[in-house]
Amino acid sequence: MPMNRRDLLGAAAATAAVSSLPRFTFAAEDLSAIYAEIGRRHDEAVKRLQDWVRRPAIAAENRDMSAGCDTMARLARDAGFQSVQRIETTGHPGVFAALDAGASRTVGLYFMYDVKQADPAEWSSPPFEAALVDKPGFGKVIVGRGAVNQKGPESAFLAALHAIRGAGKKPPVNLVLVAEGEEEIGSPHFAEVVRRPDVSAALAKTTGVFMPSASQDPDGSVTVSLGAKGVVELELVSSGAKWGRGPKKDVHSANRARLDSPAFHLVQALATLVTADGDPAIDGLAAAAKPPSPEQKAMLDAAAARLDEATAKRMLSADRWIHDASWREALERLCFSPTVNIQGLVGGYMGPGGKTMLPNKAVAKLDLRLVPDMTFGGAIAALKSHLAKRGFGDIEVNVSGGYGPTQTSGDAPLIRAQMTVYRRAGLDPFLWPRNAGSYPGYVFTGDPLKLPSGHHGLGHGSGAHAPDEYYVIESSNPKVSGYDGAVRSFVDYLYELAAVR
């Protein structure tokens, strides 16, 4: 199922095992010494990844963020970046690094060093132990929070730089790296990093920006995505104090007969945000949403023919699509439909037994997914106006993060290089209009940079944001690359980026 690194559908796009990948040589340089170096450095590269997973940085909990940033900076220096700066923001810090290889072309990189929260009770292996375990159907995998989202692929890219240098060579392109520690809370301050004059000037010299990814799925297909949905993360808070009705503190539930309920007030407001069938009903929210173009419809037609619907449903533990849609319609909705989703509802007593109390406050955590040409600011304004119009203007709208959608042309050198690398490996990639998940590529694809942006990399992992997140290290699946294959895919991509016109 075509998805991004956020693993929204439980897997990424697929390919063949590294053992079956042909060893091709670029005209400019023999890569055999680099390939050999990857194998020699396997153990140190895996240990580097394990050490990284064992150092969590969790923005949502404000946990070890300064140390996480320092670790990211050290990893960049160790990989050969000559200039590495910690960039302070009004939130958590970022990293700006540059590697000057004396090349004629420069490529941008986007990294994140933060990870999602993890409840150890839900994991078969401790989430920050980075254990190597045998996983049936895949082989040896590393289990840990951040294993695939995103430290595994990022560490594989850094391992590619170590291998190039270890082989006595220089990277074929110059590199500009920007990294943040707030991706998992909606990147609220990442624009402060990218829009610093020195950072923006360096990125403007690149041919585009890509994020290392584990882009393989067990079934053998490989997808190259041309964009991502935007997202708004927020809380809606209903309180007796702000509403002016109901209690200003929790009281006995017998008083419900004479007092209004802030919790029901929130539920009633939430019910206005979607239709009875679950589609967004916020006034004006989707007014700017663009339907698929003929070219994008053709991509969806090809995807519907090549991708297996039963596999997708099994990965999602689902039996039916919304509206009982067909497979083709479900794919189009995935790429082109904005959404309003309740992540969680919190209010009152949730312990054992009952407490017969009337809560004074209730909170809903929501995310809205945006498609071109919707905007982050426009979505927030539409939501606030909608609530006010229906008598819910007292409900607080607390936005925690988010950004707009992205779109990149399939003709961009960044994308054509991916297609070439995969085809040289004997794969049959196809273009996909847009990931249904989100990442802050808008800072690259939007004004003022207007750069292509995407994801690249072999390897497989799953469980992002969920228990037992994993990343394949030594593959037993003939259709999935192990860690060394992922590293090699980044070497190949850098050389193709240097050559593509």
N, C-alpha and C positions, 0 to 999 in steps of 0.2 A: 504494500500500500504506500503510495507516495506521500511522505511526510518529511518534516524537518527534524532537526536534532532534538526538538522538544518531545519527540516520540509520542505525539498525540494519538496516533493510531497503533501504538505498541511496537512499531518497527520502523526502520529506515529503508531506503531503496537498496537493491541487491546486486550481486556480481559473482564472479568466479573466484576460486581459491587462489592464493598467491602461488601455490605450487604449479598451477596451470597457466600463470601469466607469462607471456613471452618476454624474453630478455631482449629488448630492442635498444638500439644505439642511435643517439642523435648525431647528426653530421658533425656538430661542433665538438663533441667530446665523448669519450668512451666511459660509460657509466658503470662498467663492471667492478671497478675498484670501490665505488660508493656502495653498490649492492653488497659486496663482500663485507664492507665495514658495518653495514646494518646488522648482519648476522653476528659479527664479532662483538658488537655493542649491545646485543639483545638484553642480557641480564642487567646491565647498568641502566638501560632505558626503562625496563620494567620496574626496577627498584626506584628510579626517579619518580615514576608515576605513583607507586605505592606511597612513597614519602609525601607526595603532594596530596593524595586523598586523605592521608592521616593528619593533614593540617587544614581543617575546615575553616572556611570564612563564610558566615551565614548572615547576610545583610538583614534579613527579617528579624533576627534575634540580636543584631548588633554584636555578633560574636567573632572575635579575633580578626576584625577587618583590617586593622593596621598591619598586623603580622601577615595576613593574607596578601596584602598589597606588596609588602616587602619580599615575600616568597616569589610572587610573580615577577618582580623586578630582578631578583637573583637568578631565576630560571632564564630570563631573557639574556642577562649578561653571560651566563654560563654557555648559552647557545651561540654566542658570538656577536650579539648586538653591542656595538661600540659605545653608543649613547643611550642611556637609560635614565629616565626621570620619573620620579613620583609626582603626580599632578594632584594637588589638593582641590577639592570642590566644596560646596556647601553641604554635601553629604559625605559619602565615603570616597576615598581617593582612587585615582586611576593611574595608569602607567603609559608613558609615551617612550618608545624606543626606536632606534634607527640602526640599520646594518648597511653600511656602504661597502659594496663589493666591487666598486669601480665598473659596474655594468651600465649598459645604455638604457635599461628599462628598470622602473621601480614599481613594486607591487605592494598594496596595502594588506594588512592583517588585522582582524578583530578577534580579541580574546575576552573571555570573562573568567574571573578567578573566584567568584562566589558560587555557592551551591544552595539547594533547597534544604529545608529543615528535614530531620529524620527522627522517627520514634524507634529506638532500638528494640522495643518489644515486638515490633512488626517484622523484624529482619531475622533471617536464618543465620546470618553472619553479621557481627557488629558493623554498623554503617561506616565507621571511621577506622576500621582495622585494616581495610584493603587486602582481605584474604584472597589467595589464589585457590580456587575450587574447581572441581570437575562438574561441568554442566551437561547433562545428556543432550545430544544433538549438536553441541557446539564445541566441546573440548574444554580446555582450561580457560577460565575466565577470572577476571578480578571483580570482586563484589564490593561495592562501596558507594556512598553518596558522592556524586560527581564523576563516577567511573566513565560514563558515556556522555554525561551532560555537565561539564564539557572537557574534563581534564584528560580523559583518555585520548581523544583525537588531538587535542592541543599538545599533549606530551609527545604524541607520535610525530607531529610537525617539528617540534623542537629536536626530537631524535634524528629527523632527517637532516637538520642543520649540523648536528654533532657528527653524523656520518660523512657529510660532505667535507667538513673540516678535517675529520680524521683520515680521510683519503688524500689529504694534501691539496684540496681544491677549494675554490671560492664558490659561493652560490652564483648561479647564472643571472640573477636579478638582485637589485637592491631591495631592501625591505623596510617598510614603515609599520610599526606595530602600535595599536591603541588597545588598551585593556581596561576593563571596568570591574567593579565589585558590587554592582547593584542590578545586574540583569534579572535576577530572580525576584526583584520587587518592582520591575517595570522601568528600570534605567532612568530614574527621575533626574539624575545629575550628569549623565554621560555626555550630553550636549556641551556642558561646560568644558569637558576635556577636549572634544573634537573642535570646538569653535575658538579655542585659544589660537591667536594669530600664528604662532610657530607650528602648532600641530596642524592647523588647517592648511598652511602653506606647504607643509611636507606631504600631506595627503593629496593635495591638488596636483602633485607631480606624478601620482601613481596612475596606472592604467585601470585600477579598480581595487576593491577590497573584498577579501574572502575570509570566511570563517572555517577552520578545520572541522570536519564532520566525519561521523561513522555512517556512511551512506549505503550500507548493504543490508539487504533483507534476505532471509533464508531461501526464498523461492526463485532467485536467479534473475530478477529484473533490476535495472538500475535507472534511477530517475534524476534528471538535472532540473532543479526548480528555478524559476525566473522571478520569484518574488515571495513576499510573505504578507499575511494579514497584519494590520496594526492592532493595538490593544489599549484598552483603558482599564486600569485596576482601581477599584474604589470601594468605599463603604457607604451604606445608607444607614443613618442612625435616627431612630424614632425615640424621643424621650418626653416624659410628662413635663419636664422643665421647659423644653423648647416649644413644645406643642401648646402649652398653656391649658391642657386638659389631662385628666388622669393624675395619678400620684407622682410626686417628685422624689419619692423613695419607695422601696418595696413595701407593700402592705398585705394584710390578710386578704385572701381571695373572696371572702364574703362581701367585701366592699365593691366587688365587680358590679353588683346590682345598682350602685349609685355612682360609680366612677368609670370613666372611659379607660380603654386599654391601649397603651402605646404599642404593645406587641401586635394587636390586631390592626392597629393603624398602619403599621409597617407592612403587614401581610396584604392589606387592601391596596396599599400603594404598589407593592410588587406585582400584584395581579394585573395592574394596568400596563405594565411594561411589555407584556407579550400577549399575543392572541391566544385563544383557547387551544390552538394547535401548536403553540410554542414559538411562533415567528415574532420578531421584534415588532412592537406596536408603539414605540416612542415616537411622538410627532416629529417628523422631519429628519429622524436619525439617518435613514437610508436614502434621502433625497438625491444625494450626489453619487450614489453607488453606480458604477459602470457595469453593464452586462458584458458577457464574454464577446470578444470579437470573433469573426469567422475563423481566424487562425487559431484562437484559443479553443473554440469549439472543436476544431479538428484535433487538437491535442487531447481533449477530453474523450473524443470518439476513439482515438487510438488507445488511450489508457483503459477505457471500458472494455476494449477487446483483449487487452493484454493482461490486465490485472484480475486476480481471482477474487470474486465477491465473497465466496464462502470463507476464504482465508482471512479476509478483512473482518468479517463478522466474528470469526473465532478469536482473533486477536483482541477485539473489543468486548468480548463476552456479550454480544448483542445478537438478537434474532431478527430485528426488523429495523428499517430506516425510518426516519421521521416522515410522516405523511404516507407511509408505506410506499416510499419512492422507489423507482427502478434503480439499478446499479448506476446507470449513466447519469440519472438525475441526482443521485446521492453524491457522485463525484463533482458535479457542477456546483451543488450547494456547498460542498466542502471548500471549494475555491472561491466562490463568488457571493456567498450569502453572509451578510453581517449577522452577529449573534448577540443575545443578551443571556448571560449565564449566571446562576446563583452558585457561588463556590461554597458558601456556608451560611447558616443562620444561627445566631446566638442570642439568647434572651432568657432571663429567669433561671429557674432551678432545673438542673439536668442530672442530679445525683440519683442514688437509689431511692425507690419509693416515691411518694408524693410529698409536696410541701405546702399545698394550698395557699399559694401566694400570688399576688398580682404584681408583676415586675414593672418597674418604672421606666425601663429602657429595653430596646431590642435593636440588634445590629444585623445587617445582611452584608456579606462580602460578595461583590459582583465583578465580573469582567465582561467587557463588550469587545467583540472582535470587529475590526474595520476592514473594508476593502477599498481599492481606488474608486472614486476620488474623495472618499470620506476623510475627515481630518480629526485629529485628537481633540483640538479645541472645539470644533463643531459638534462632536458627539457629546461632550460635557455640557455645552450650552443647550443642546436639544433635550437632554435628560432633565436639567434643572427647569427649563421652561415647561416641559411636559408635566412634571410634578406640581409645579405652581398652578398650572391651568386647572388641575383636577383637585385642588384643595389640599395638596400635600407639600406646600411650600415650606412648611416648618421642618420637614425631614432634612437632616444634614447630609450633604453630598461631600464626602471627604475623599479626594482623589489622591492615591498614593503613588501612581506612576503610569507610564504608558507612552505611546507614540503612534505615529501614523503608519500606513502600509507602505510597502516598497514594490517596485517593478523594475526589471532589467530586461533589455532586449536579448533575444537569442543570438543575435549577431555580434554581441559584445565579445572582444577577445578573451575576456575572463571566462565566458561560457563556452566559446568555441574550443578553447584549450582543454576544458574538461571533457567535452565530447571526443576530442582527438585522443586524449589519454585513455579513456575507457574503450574506445574502438580499437586502439592499438593492443589493448589487453584482451581482445577477442570478445568484448561485450557488445551489447546492442542497446545503448542508452536511448531514452526518449525524453523530450522536453515536457515539463509539467508547468502549468500556468502560475501556480502560487501555493506555497505551503500554507496550511490552515493554522499553524502555530505562528508565533511572532518572535522577532528579534529586532534590536534597534538599528536596523540598516537604513532607516529614514535619514539618519544624520549623514550618510554617505550618498544615497540616491537623490535626496532632496536638495533644495537650495542651501548654500551656494555651490557645493561641490559637484552635484549631479554626476556621480560616478556609478559605474556598474558595481553590483554587489551580489555575492552568492555564497554557496557552501561547496566544499570539495573534500573528498577523502574516502578511501576504501576502509574496510573494517566494519564490524557489527557490534551493537550493544542494544540494550533495552532497559526499561524500568525507570526512565527519567521521571523524577518527582514521586516515585513509588518505592515500596520496599524492594530489597534485593536487586537494586540497580546493578547492571553488569556490563563489562566490555570484554570482548574476546581477545585472549592473548595467544593461545596455541589452538588453532582451529582443527576440529575433526570433521567439520562439514565441508564437503568438496566445493560448495558454492560460496563459502565465506572466507575472506582473508583473515589471517591472524595479525598480531601486532606488527611483525616485520613487513607484512604485505601492506599494511596501512602506512608505515613509514616510507616504504618504497613509492607508494602512490603520490606522496608529497614531493619526493625527489623528482619523479617524472613530471609532475605538474609544474614545478618551478622551471624545469628545462623547456617544457612546452610553452610556458608563458614568455620565456625569453625569445622563443622562435616565432610565435604566432604573429600574423600580420592582419 
